[in-house]
Amino acid sequence: MEVALTSSSSPQRLKASAVALDDPLPPHEERTAEEEAKYKRSRKRRNIIRAKDPTTTINNFHVSNLTYFLDIQRLRVDLNLTLAVDLSVRNKNKVSFKYHNCTAALNYRGHLVGVINIPAGNIPSDDTKRLDITLTIMADHLLLDDSQDLFSDVVAGVVPMNTYLKMSGKVKIFGIFKIHVRATSSCNFNFY
């Protein structure tokens, strides 16, 4: 900590003010308008250095080619569907976000039924990148163990599903520091 002595209008009175490295200006009540503006600028600079996790948003999803067949004699369901997901990833950092290869997964009652690979890429600073993901599932091949649950769900008229995406990557600050960040997104939905 550094201490600065300043004299006031009277020569006998000295005022000591402590200046910490963390906060280079006196408390808010004692700041002038100019000092307050300088303080706000310095706080903004600190936010540039701290990496923020990107945010993911599922804008829309569309189910097409949904076909199912109930085999009542065997208590089995054959289900095929194509799921198109419109996803946005927003980079809130002041530097670009370089992400690695990642996967989007589709789950039925906690069991993985479909995976799609998303190639590595780059999202510029303060920008949003839209990803269009198309996933085709042939659940009749994947859900042999859960055919009783699937049969019950189809008969009831509601099939619960979940999509999950995890992106991880790095932001490079000043071309020197590499900070790891990640974004996740999950969406639960039901087919009626």
C-alpha positions as CSV (number, residue, x, y, z in Angstrom):
1,M,0.0,0.0,0.0
2,E,1.3,3.5,-0.8
3,V,0.5,6.6,1.3
4,A,0.4,10.0,-0.2
5,L,0.4,13.2,1.9
6,T,-1.4,16.2,0.6
7,S,-1.7,19.6,2.2
8,S,-5.0,21.4,2.5
9,S,-5.6,25.1,2.5
10,S,-4.1,25.5,6.0
11,P,-0.4,24.8,6.2
12,Q,-0.6,23.1,9.6
13,R,-3.1,20.4,8.5
14,L,-2.0,17.5,6.5
15,K,-4.3,14.9,5.0
16,A,-3.1,11.3,4.5
17,S,-4.8,9.2,1.9
18,A,-4.1,5.6,1.4
19,V,-4.0,4.4,-2.2
20,A,-4.3,0.6,-2.7
21,L,-3.2,-1.0,-6.0
22,D,-6.7,-2.4,-6.4
23,D,-8.5,0.9,-6.2
24,P,-6.3,3.8,-7.3
25,L,-8.8,6.5,-6.3
26,P,-10.3,7.5,-3.0
27,P,-13.8,6.2,-2.0
28,H,-16.7,7.2,-4.1
29,E,-17.9,10.0,-1.7
30,E,-14.6,11.9,-2.0
31,R,-14.1,11.7,-5.8
32,T,-14.5,14.6,-8.1
33,A,-16.4,14.0,-11.4
34,E,-13.1,13.8,-13.3
35,E,-11.8,11.2,-10.8
36,E,-15.0,9.2,-11.1
37,A,-14.7,9.1,-14.9
38,K,-11.1,7.9,-14.6
39,Y,-12.2,5.3,-12.1
40,K,-14.9,4.0,-14.4
41,R,-12.5,3.8,-17.4
42,S,-10.0,1.8,-15.2
43,R,-12.8,-0.6,-14.2
44,K,-13.7,-1.2,-17.9
45,R,-10.1,-2.0,-18.6
46,R,-10.1,-4.7,-15.9
47,N,-13.2,-6.3,-17.4
48,I,-11.4,-6.6,-20.7
49,I,-8.7,-8.8,-19.0
50,R,-11.1,-11.1,-17.2
51,A,-12.4,-13.9,-19.6
52,K,-16.2,-14.5,-19.6
53,D,-17.9,-17.8,-20.5
54,P,-19.8,-17.6,-23.8
55,T,-23.6,-18.0,-23.7
56,T,-25.5,-20.5,-25.8
57,T,-29.1,-20.1,-26.8
58,I,-31.4,-22.5,-28.6
59,N,-33.3,-20.2,-30.9
60,N,-35.5,-22.8,-32.6
61,F,-35.7,-26.5,-33.2
62,H,-37.8,-28.4,-35.7
63,V,-38.7,-32.0,-35.9
64,S,-39.1,-33.5,-39.4
65,N,-39.5,-36.9,-40.8
66,L,-41.0,-38.3,-37.6
67,T,-42.2,-41.8,-38.2
68,Y,-43.1,-44.4,-35.7
69,F,-44.7,-47.8,-35.8
70,L,-46.3,-49.6,-32.8
71,D,-45.8,-53.4,-32.8
72,I,-48.3,-54.4,-30.1
73,Q,-47.6,-58.1,-30.3
74,R,-43.9,-57.6,-29.4
75,L,-44.5,-54.4,-27.3
76,R,-42.0,-52.6,-29.5
77,V,-41.8,-49.2,-31.1
78,D,-39.8,-48.3,-34.2
79,L,-39.1,-44.6,-34.1
80,N,-37.1,-42.5,-36.7
81,L,-36.8,-38.7,-36.6
82,T,-34.7,-35.8,-37.9
83,L,-34.1,-32.9,-35.5
84,A,-32.9,-29.5,-36.8
85,V,-31.6,-27.2,-34.1
86,D,-30.8,-23.5,-34.6
87,L,-28.3,-22.5,-32.0
88,S,-26.5,-19.2,-31.2
89,V,-23.3,-18.9,-29.3
90,R,-22.5,-15.4,-28.0
91,N,-18.9,-14.4,-27.2
92,K,-19.0,-11.7,-24.6
93,N,-15.2,-11.2,-24.5
94,K,-13.3,-8.4,-26.0
95,V,-11.1,-10.9,-27.8
96,S,-12.0,-13.8,-30.1
97,F,-13.1,-17.2,-28.7
98,K,-11.5,-20.2,-30.4
99,Y,-13.4,-23.4,-29.7
100,H,-12.4,-27.0,-30.1
101,N,-14.3,-29.8,-31.8
102,C,-17.4,-30.5,-29.8
103,T,-20.6,-32.6,-29.8
104,A,-24.3,-32.0,-29.5
105,A,-26.2,-34.9,-27.9
106,L,-29.8,-36.0,-28.0
107,N,-31.0,-38.0,-25.0
108,Y,-34.1,-40.0,-24.2
109,R,-34.8,-40.7,-20.5
110,G,-31.1,-40.1,-19.8
111,H,-29.9,-42.5,-22.5
112,L,-27.8,-41.2,-25.4
113,V,-29.7,-41.7,-28.7
114,G,-27.9,-39.4,-31.1
115,V,-24.7,-37.4,-31.4
116,I,-23.5,-34.9,-34.0
117,N,-19.9,-33.5,-34.2
118,I,-19.4,-29.8,-34.5
119,P,-16.1,-28.8,-36.1
120,A,-13.7,-26.4,-34.4
121,G,-14.1,-22.7,-35.2
122,N,-13.7,-19.1,-34.1
123,I,-16.1,-16.5,-32.8
124,P,-15.0,-12.9,-33.1
125,S,-15.0,-10.5,-30.1
126,D,-18.5,-9.3,-29.0
127,D,-20.1,-11.3,-31.7
128,T,-22.7,-14.1,-32.0
129,K,-22.3,-17.2,-34.2
130,R,-25.3,-19.2,-35.4
131,L,-25.0,-22.9,-35.7
132,D,-27.5,-25.0,-37.6
133,I,-27.3,-28.6,-36.4
134,T,-29.2,-31.5,-38.1
135,L,-29.4,-34.8,-36.3
136,T,-31.1,-38.0,-37.7
137,I,-32.0,-40.6,-35.1
138,M,-33.0,-44.2,-35.8
139,A,-34.1,-45.0,-32.3
140,D,-35.4,-48.5,-33.3
141,H,-31.7,-49.5,-33.4
142,L,-30.6,-47.5,-30.3
143,L,-33.4,-48.1,-27.8
144,L,-33.6,-51.9,-27.5
145,D,-33.2,-51.8,-23.7
146,D,-35.8,-49.0,-23.3
147,S,-38.4,-50.3,-25.7
148,Q,-40.9,-50.8,-22.9
149,D,-40.5,-47.1,-21.8
150,L,-40.7,-45.9,-25.4
151,F,-43.8,-48.0,-26.0
152,S,-45.5,-46.6,-22.9
153,D,-44.5,-43.0,-23.9
154,V,-45.8,-43.4,-27.4
155,V,-49.1,-44.9,-26.2
156,A,-49.4,-42.1,-23.7
157,G,-48.8,-39.6,-26.5
158,V,-45.7,-37.9,-24.9
159,V,-42.1,-38.7,-25.7
160,P,-39.6,-36.7,-23.5
161,M,-36.3,-35.8,-25.1
162,N,-33.3,-33.6,-24.2
163,T,-30.6,-31.9,-26.2
164,Y,-27.2,-31.0,-24.7
165,L,-24.3,-29.1,-26.1
166,K,-20.9,-28.3,-24.4
167,M,-18.4,-26.1,-26.2
168,S,-14.9,-25.5,-24.7
169,G,-12.1,-23.4,-26.0
170,K,-9.7,-20.5,-25.3
171,V,-9.5,-16.8,-25.4
172,K,-6.1,-15.3,-25.9
173,I,-5.5,-12.0,-24.1
174,F,-2.8,-9.6,-25.4
175,G,-1.5,-12.6,-27.5
176,I,0.1,-14.0,-24.4
177,F,-2.4,-15.3,-21.9
178,K,-4.6,-18.2,-22.9
179,I,-7.7,-18.6,-20.7
180,H,-10.0,-21.6,-21.0
181,V,-13.7,-20.9,-21.2
182,R,-16.7,-23.1,-21.9
183,A,-20.4,-22.8,-22.8
184,T,-23.2,-25.3,-22.2
185,S,-26.8,-25.5,-23.3
186,S,-29.5,-27.9,-22.5
187,C,-33.1,-28.1,-23.8
188,N,-35.8,-30.4,-22.6
189,F,-38.8,-31.0,-24.9
190,N,-41.7,-33.4,-25.4
191,F,-43.1,-34.9,-28.6
192,Y,-46.9,-35.0,-28.5
